């Protein structure tokens, strides 16, 4: 089966490969990310992943499209990717010493058939000093990541604890995705529906 990852995220590509999906095409959605105001983080990421999958599927109706969107929620504030080092520092200051939620919406689509779900993981940061925040922001690592940190990179030293799916914090809940793919006849463990 022809599989398309509708994302240019190197982390999502790596996680698909770890799952055993080694033959897939990367075609990121290009449309502007828009959703109605006031959505909960879970509904927001579901809606955004649905839009991405629909856009790519429209051009490739015979392919199985996988799309995802991740946000960090600290209380009632939703944190996407920072637009500047200063904004990254503000996000890290907000997350310092507290628990937040990482929410990823995933859509799997084949033609007109689509399935959308989400995963939520609780992450707790240790208290950070201003110097630590500035030093981490200066590495550049926070700039392409929701919430301004990457748990799989140098940001691992900020994380005191986690409840839930670790891979969700990287941007793709692989266990949930595997279950969704199985409903489309793709099983990475058995190789069913997987091109080798």
ChimeraX commands (.cxc) that place a marker at each C-alpha (Angstrom):
marker #1 position 0.00,0.00,0.00 radius 0.5
marker #1 position 1.26,3.48,-0.89 radius 0.5
marker #1 position 1.66,5.42,2.38 radius 0.5
marker #1 position 2.17,9.18,2.65 radius 0.5
marker #1 position 3.30,11.03,5.76 radius 0.5
marker #1 position 1.74,14.50,5.52 radius 0.5
marker #1 position 4.49,16.07,7.61 radius 0.5
marker #1 position 8.05,17.26,7.17 radius 0.5
marker #1 position 8.87,16.52,10.82 radius 0.5
marker #1 position 12.05,14.45,11.05 radius 0.5
marker #1 position 10.80,13.05,14.35 radius 0.5
marker #1 position 7.59,11.73,12.82 radius 0.5
marker #1 position 9.54,10.22,9.93 radius 0.5
marker #1 position 11.89,8.51,12.40 radius 0.5
marker #1 position 8.99,7.15,14.47 radius 0.5
marker #1 position 7.24,5.68,11.41 radius 0.5
marker #1 position 10.51,3.95,10.53 radius 0.5
marker #1 position 10.84,2.64,14.10 radius 0.5
marker #1 position 7.35,1.17,13.72 radius 0.5
marker #1 position 8.56,-0.81,10.71 radius 0.5
marker #1 position 7.10,1.42,8.00 radius 0.5
marker #1 position 10.20,1.96,5.89 radius 0.5
marker #1 position 8.58,2.72,2.52 radius 0.5
marker #1 position 6.52,5.88,2.59 radius 0.5
marker #1 position 6.52,9.21,0.83 radius 0.5
marker #1 position 6.75,12.55,2.60 radius 0.5
marker #1 position 4.32,15.14,1.26 radius 0.5
marker #1 position 3.68,17.87,3.83 radius 0.5
marker #1 position 0.38,19.73,3.81 radius 0.5
marker #1 position 0.92,23.30,2.62 radius 0.5
marker #1 position -2.34,24.95,3.63 radius 0.5
marker #1 position -2.59,27.45,6.44 radius 0.5
marker #1 position -3.33,25.83,9.80 radius 0.5
marker #1 position -6.74,27.16,10.80 radius 0.5
marker #1 position -9.34,25.94,13.26 radius 0.5
marker #1 position -12.30,27.56,14.94 radius 0.5
marker #1 position -11.57,29.53,18.08 radius 0.5
marker #1 position -12.25,28.14,21.53 radius 0.5
marker #1 position -11.54,24.48,20.80 radius 0.5
marker #1 position -10.01,22.34,23.55 radius 0.5
marker #1 position -6.43,21.21,22.83 radius 0.5
marker #1 position -7.71,17.71,21.94 radius 0.5
marker #1 position -10.32,19.00,19.48 radius 0.5
marker #1 position -7.85,21.53,18.07 radius 0.5
marker #1 position -5.18,18.96,17.16 radius 0.5
marker #1 position -7.81,16.57,15.80 radius 0.5
marker #1 position -9.19,19.31,13.56 radius 0.5
marker #1 position -5.75,20.37,12.32 radius 0.5
marker #1 position -4.68,16.79,11.57 radius 0.5
marker #1 position -7.97,16.22,9.72 radius 0.5
marker #1 position -7.34,19.27,7.51 radius 0.5
marker #1 position -3.77,18.20,6.73 radius 0.5
marker #1 position -4.86,14.67,5.79 radius 0.5
marker #1 position -7.72,15.95,3.63 radius 0.5
marker #1 position -5.44,18.35,1.74 radius 0.5
marker #1 position -2.85,15.70,0.88 radius 0.5
marker #1 position -5.47,13.02,0.21 radius 0.5
marker #1 position -7.23,15.26,-2.32 radius 0.5
marker #1 position -4.12,15.12,-4.51 radius 0.5
marker #1 position -3.39,11.44,-3.75 radius 0.5
marker #1 position -6.76,9.69,-3.29 radius 0.5
marker #1 position -5.34,6.16,-3.64 radius 0.5
marker #1 position -2.71,6.61,-0.92 radius 0.5
marker #1 position -3.01,5.99,2.81 radius 0.5
marker #1 position -2.29,9.41,4.34 radius 0.5
marker #1 position -1.03,9.87,7.90 radius 0.5
marker #1 position -1.26,13.40,9.34 radius 0.5
marker #1 position -0.60,14.68,12.85 radius 0.5
marker #1 position -0.56,17.92,14.81 radius 0.5
marker #1 position 0.85,18.49,18.31 radius 0.5
marker #1 position 0.35,21.26,20.86 radius 0.5
marker #1 position 1.40,21.82,24.45 radius 0.5
marker #1 position -1.26,23.03,26.88 radius 0.5
marker #1 position -0.29,24.76,30.12 radius 0.5
marker #1 position -3.51,25.41,31.99 radius 0.5
marker #1 position -5.80,27.17,29.53 radius 0.5
marker #1 position -2.93,28.37,27.32 radius 0.5
marker #1 position -2.09,26.47,24.13 radius 0.5
marker #1 position 1.56,26.64,23.07 radius 0.5
marker #1 position 2.55,25.97,19.49 radius 0.5
marker #1 position 6.02,26.54,18.01 radius 0.5
marker #1 position 7.77,29.70,19.22 radius 0.5
marker #1 position 8.28,32.45,16.65 radius 0.5
marker #1 position 11.35,33.92,18.34 radius 0.5
marker #1 position 13.98,33.09,20.98 radius 0.5
marker #1 position 12.19,35.50,23.34 radius 0.5
marker #1 position 8.90,33.63,22.86 radius 0.5
marker #1 position 10.71,30.32,23.45 radius 0.5
marker #1 position 12.08,31.68,26.73 radius 0.5
marker #1 position 8.59,32.85,27.75 radius 0.5
marker #1 position 7.15,29.38,27.05 radius 0.5
marker #1 position 9.92,27.64,28.99 radius 0.5
marker #1 position 9.40,30.02,31.93 radius 0.5
marker #1 position 5.69,29.18,31.89 radius 0.5
marker #1 position 6.43,25.42,31.93 radius 0.5
marker #1 position 9.15,25.64,34.61 radius 0.5
marker #1 position 8.33,23.65,37.76 radius 0.5
marker #1 position 4.87,22.58,36.61 radius 0.5
marker #1 position 2.97,19.89,34.78 radius 0.5
marker #1 position 1.58,20.44,31.31 radius 0.5
marker #1 position -0.22,18.38,28.68 radius 0.5
marker #1 position 1.10,17.37,25.28 radius 0.5
marker #1 position -1.73,16.61,22.90 radius 0.5
marker #1 position -1.35,15.10,19.43 radius 0.5
marker #1 position -4.15,14.60,16.94 radius 0.5
marker #1 position -3.68,11.89,14.31 radius 0.5
marker #1 position -5.69,11.29,11.16 radius 0.5
marker #1 position -5.34,8.25,8.90 radius 0.5
marker #1 position -7.14,8.67,5.59 radius 0.5
marker #1 position -7.63,6.53,2.50 radius 0.5
marker #1 position -9.82,8.15,-0.13 radius 0.5
marker #1 position -13.04,9.24,1.58 radius 0.5
marker #1 position -12.52,7.00,4.62 radius 0.5
marker #1 position -10.85,8.78,7.53 radius 0.5
marker #1 position -10.20,8.04,11.18 radius 0.5
marker #1 position -9.14,10.76,13.64 radius 0.5
marker #1 position -8.06,10.30,17.26 radius 0.5
marker #1 position -5.84,12.05,19.80 radius 0.5
marker #1 position -3.41,11.17,22.56 radius 0.5
marker #1 position -2.64,13.21,25.67 radius 0.5
marker #1 position 0.48,12.89,27.83 radius 0.5
marker #1 position 1.28,14.72,31.07 radius 0.5
marker #1 position 4.82,16.09,31.35 radius 0.5
marker #1 position 6.36,17.72,34.42 radius 0.5
marker #1 position 9.30,20.14,34.20 radius 0.5
marker #1 position 11.73,20.63,37.04 radius 0.5
marker #1 position 12.12,24.24,38.22 radius 0.5
marker #1 position 14.43,26.07,35.80 radius 0.5
marker #1 position 16.68,29.05,36.42 radius 0.5
marker #1 position 16.69,32.03,34.09 radius 0.5
marker #1 position 20.22,31.09,32.99 radius 0.5
marker #1 position 19.12,27.53,32.13 radius 0.5
marker #1 position 16.17,28.82,30.12 radius 0.5
marker #1 position 18.37,31.27,28.20 radius 0.5
marker #1 position 21.04,28.61,27.56 radius 0.5
marker #1 position 18.53,26.07,26.24 radius 0.5
marker #1 position 16.74,28.64,24.07 radius 0.5
marker #1 position 20.12,29.69,22.64 radius 0.5
marker #1 position 20.75,26.13,21.34 radius 0.5
marker #1 position 18.04,26.67,18.71 radius 0.5
marker #1 position 16.44,23.33,19.57 radius 0.5
marker #1 position 13.17,24.86,20.83 radius 0.5
marker #1 position 12.43,26.76,17.63 radius 0.5
marker #1 position 10.59,24.06,15.65 radius 0.5
marker #1 position 8.85,22.35,18.55 radius 0.5
marker #1 position 5.49,22.87,20.22 radius 0.5
marker #1 position 6.02,24.21,23.72 radius 0.5
marker #1 position 9.62,25.18,22.86 radius 0.5
marker #1 position 11.32,21.92,23.87 radius 0.5
marker #1 position 12.27,18.54,22.48 radius 0.5
marker #1 position 12.14,15.67,24.97 radius 0.5
marker #1 position 14.22,13.52,22.62 radius 0.5
marker #1 position 17.03,16.11,22.48 radius 0.5
marker #1 position 18.75,18.36,24.98 radius 0.5
marker #1 position 15.33,19.22,26.38 radius 0.5
marker #1 position 15.38,15.84,28.14 radius 0.5
marker #1 position 17.24,17.47,31.04 radius 0.5
marker #1 position 14.23,19.74,31.68 radius 0.5
marker #1 position 11.75,16.88,32.16 radius 0.5
marker #1 position 11.27,15.61,35.71 radius 0.5
marker #1 position 8.53,13.10,34.93 radius 0.5
marker #1 position 6.01,11.86,32.39 radius 0.5
marker #1 position 2.64,10.08,32.53 radius 0.5
marker #1 position 1.51,8.53,29.27 radius 0.5
marker #1 position 2.97,7.90,25.83 radius 0.5
marker #1 position 6.57,9.14,25.52 radius 0.5
marker #1 position 6.41,9.05,21.72 radius 0.5
marker #1 position 3.38,11.32,21.82 radius 0.5
marker #1 position 5.63,13.99,23.34 radius 0.5
marker #1 position 7.92,13.54,20.32 radius 0.5
marker #1 position 4.92,14.24,18.07 radius 0.5
marker #1 position 3.45,10.86,17.11 radius 0.5
marker #1 position 1.64,8.43,19.45 radius 0.5
marker #1 position 2.91,5.24,17.79 radius 0.5
marker #1 position 0.85,2.75,19.82 radius 0.5
marker #1 position -2.39,4.57,19.00 radius 0.5
marker #1 position -1.33,5.00,15.37 radius 0.5
marker #1 position -0.58,1.27,15.05 radius 0.5
marker #1 position -4.13,0.51,16.19 radius 0.5
marker #1 position -5.55,3.01,13.72 radius 0.5
marker #1 position -3.48,1.60,10.84 radius 0.5
marker #1 position -4.67,-1.93,11.60 radius 0.5
marker #1 position -8.22,-0.78,10.82 radius 0.5
marker #1 position -6.96,0.07,7.32 radius 0.5
marker #1 position -5.28,-3.34,6.88 radius 0.5
marker #1 position -1.76,-2.18,7.75 radius 0.5
marker #1 position 0.05,-3.99,10.58 radius 0.5
marker #1 position 3.74,-3.12,11.04 radius 0.5
marker #1 position 4.31,-6.12,13.36 radius 0.5
marker #1 position 3.10,-8.77,10.94 radius 0.5
marker #1 position 4.03,-6.88,7.79 radius 0.5
marker #1 position 0.43,-7.03,6.51 radius 0.5
marker #1 position -0.16,-4.15,4.08 radius 0.5
marker #1 position 3.41,-2.89,4.59 radius 0.5
marker #1 position 5.72,-2.43,1.59 radius 0.5
marker #1 position 9.22,-3.78,2.20 radius 0.5
marker link #1:1,2 radius 0.2
marker link #1:2,3 radius 0.2
marker link #1:3,4 radius 0.2
marker link #1:4,5 radius 0.2
marker link #1:5,6 radius 0.2
marker link #1:6,7 radius 0.2
marker link #1:7,8 radius 0.2
marker link #1:8,9 radius 0.2
marker link #1:9,10 radius 0.2
marker link #1:10,11 radius 0.2
marker link #1:11,12 radius 0.2
marker link #1:12,13 radius 0.2
marker link #1:13,14 radius 0.2
marker link #1:14,15 radius 0.2
marker link #1:15,16 radius 0.2
marker link #1:16,17 radius 0.2
marker link #1:17,18 radius 0.2
marker link #1:18,19 radius 0.2
marker link #1:19,20 radius 0.2
marker link #1:20,21 radius 0.2
marker link #1:21,22 radius 0.2
marker link #1:22,23 radius 0.2
marker link #1:23,24 radius 0.2
marker link #1:24,25 radius 0.2
marker link #1:25,26 radius 0.2
marker link #1:26,27 radius 0.2
marker link #1:27,28 radius 0.2
marker link #1:28,29 radius 0.2
marker link #1:29,30 radius 0.2
marker link #1:30,31 radius 0.2
marker link #1:31,32 radius 0.2
marker link #1:32,33 radius 0.2
marker link #1:33,34 radius 0.2
marker link #1:34,35 radius 0.2
marker link #1:35,36 radius 0.2
marker link #1:36,37 radius 0.2
marker link #1:37,38 radius 0.2
marker link #1:38,39 radius 0.2
marker link #1:39,40 radius 0.2
marker link #1:40,41 radius 0.2
marker link #1:41,42 radius 0.2
marker link #1:42,43 radius 0.2
marker link #1:43,44 radius 0.2
marker link #1:44,45 radius 0.2
marker link #1:45,46 radius 0.2
marker link #1:46,47 radius 0.2
marker link #1:47,48 radius 0.2
marker link #1:48,49 radius 0.2
marker link #1:49,50 radius 0.2
marker link #1:50,51 radius 0.2
marker link #1:51,52 radius 0.2
marker link #1:52,53 radius 0.2
marker link #1:53,54 radius 0.2
marker link #1:54,55 radius 0.2
marker link #1:55,56 radius 0.2
marker link #1:56,57 radius 0.2
marker link #1:57,58 radius 0.2
marker link #1:58,59 radius 0.2
marker link #1:59,60 radius 0.2
marker link #1:60,61 radius 0.2
marker link #1:61,62 radius 0.2
marker link #1:62,63 radius 0.2
marker link #1:63,64 radius 0.2
marker link #1:64,65 radius 0.2
marker link #1:65,66 radius 0.2
marker link #1:66,67 radius 0.2
marker link #1:67,68 radius 0.2
marker link #1:68,69 radius 0.2
marker link #1:69,70 radius 0.2
marker link #1:70,71 radius 0.2
marker link #1:71,72 radius 0.2
marker link #1:72,73 radius 0.2
marker link #1:73,74 radius 0.2
marker link #1:74,75 radius 0.2
marker link #1:75,76 radius 0.2
marker link #1:76,77 radius 0.2
marker link #1:77,78 radius 0.2
marker link #1:78,79 radius 0.2
marker link #1:79,80 radius 0.2
marker link #1:80,81 radius 0.2
marker link #1:81,82 radius 0.2
marker link #1:82,83 radius 0.2
marker link #1:83,84 radius 0.2
marker link #1:84,85 radius 0.2
marker link #1:85,86 radius 0.2
marker link #1:86,87 radius 0.2
marker link #1:87,88 radius 0.2
marker link #1:88,89 radius 0.2
marker link #1:89,90 radius 0.2
marker link #1:90,91 radius 0.2
marker link #1:91,92 radius 0.2
marker link #1:92,93 radius 0.2
marker link #1:93,94 radius 0.2
marker link #1:94,95 radius 0.2
marker link #1:95,96 radius 0.2
marker link #1:96,97 radius 0.2
marker link #1:97,98 radius 0.2
marker link #1:98,99 radius 0.2
marker link #1:99,100 radius 0.2
marker link #1:100,101 radius 0.2
marker link #1:101,102 radius 0.2
marker link #1:102,103 radius 0.2
marker link #1:103,104 radius 0.2
marker link #1:104,105 radius 0.2
marker link #1:105,106 radius 0.2
marker link #1:106,107 radius 0.2
marker link #1:107,108 radius 0.2
marker link #1:108,109 radius 0.2
marker link #1:109,110 radius 0.2
marker link #1:110,111 radius 0.2
marker link #1:111,112 radius 0.2
marker link #1:112,113 radius 0.2
marker link #1:113,114 radius 0.2
marker link #1:114,115 radius 0.2
marker link #1:115,116 radius 0.2
marker link #1:116,117 radius 0.2
marker link #1:117,118 radius 0.2
marker link #1:118,119 radius 0.2
marker link #1:119,120 radius 0.2
marker link #1:120,121 radius 0.2
marker link #1:121,122 radius 0.2
marker link #1:122,123 radius 0.2
marker link #1:123,124 radius 0.2
marker link #1:124,125 radius 0.2
marker link #1:125,126 radius 0.2
marker link #1:126,127 radius 0.2
marker link #1:127,128 radius 0.2
marker link #1:128,129 radius 0.2
marker link #1:129,130 radius 0.2
marker link #1:130,131 radius 0.2
marker link #1:131,132 radius 0.2
marker link #1:132,133 radius 0.2
marker link #1:133,134 radius 0.2
marker link #1:134,135 radius 0.2
marker link #1:135,136 radius 0.2
marker link #1:136,137 radius 0.2
marker link #1:137,138 radius 0.2
marker link #1:138,139 radius 0.2
marker link #1:139,140 radius 0.2
marker link #1:140,141 radius 0.2
marker link #1:141,142 radius 0.2
marker link #1:142,143 radius 0.2
marker link #1:143,144 radius 0.2
marker link #1:144,145 radius 0.2
marker link #1:145,146 radius 0.2
marker link #1:146,147 radius 0.2
marker link #1:147,148 radius 0.2
marker link #1:148,149 radius 0.2
marker link #1:149,150 radius 0.2
marker link #1:150,151 radius 0.2
marker link #1:151,152 radius 0.2
marker link #1:152,153 radius 0.2
marker link #1:153,154 radius 0.2
marker link #1:154,155 radius 0.2
marker link #1:155,156 radius 0.2
marker link #1:156,157 radius 0.2
marker link #1:157,158 radius 0.2
marker link #1:158,159 radius 0.2
marker link #1:159,160 radius 0.2
marker link #1:160,161 radius 0.2
marker link #1:161,162 radius 0.2
marker link #1:162,163 radius 0.2
marker link #1:163,164 radius 0.2
marker link #1:164,165 radius 0.2
marker link #1:165,166 radius 0.2
marker link #1:166,167 radius 0.2
marker link #1:167,168 radius 0.2
marker link #1:168,169 radius 0.2
marker link #1:169,170 radius 0.2
marker link #1:170,171 radius 0.2
marker link #1:171,172 radius 0.2
marker link #1:172,173 radius 0.2
marker link #1:173,174 radius 0.2
marker link #1:174,175 radius 0.2
marker link #1:175,176 radius 0.2
marker link #1:176,177 radius 0.2
marker link #1:177,178 radius 0.2
marker link #1:178,179 radius 0.2
marker link #1:179,180 radius 0.2
marker link #1:180,181 radius 0.2
marker link #1:181,182 radius 0.2
marker link #1:182,183 radius 0.2
marker link #1:183,184 radius 0.2
marker link #1:184,185 radius 0.2
marker link #1:185,186 radius 0.2
marker link #1:186,187 radius 0.2
marker link #1:187,188 radius 0.2
marker link #1:188,189 radius 0.2
marker link #1:189,190 radius 0.2
marker link #1:190,191 radius 0.2
marker link #1:191,192 radius 0.2
marker link #1:192,193 radius 0.2
marker link #1:193,194 radius 0.2
marker link #1:194,195 radius 0.2
marker link #1:195,196 radius 0.2
view
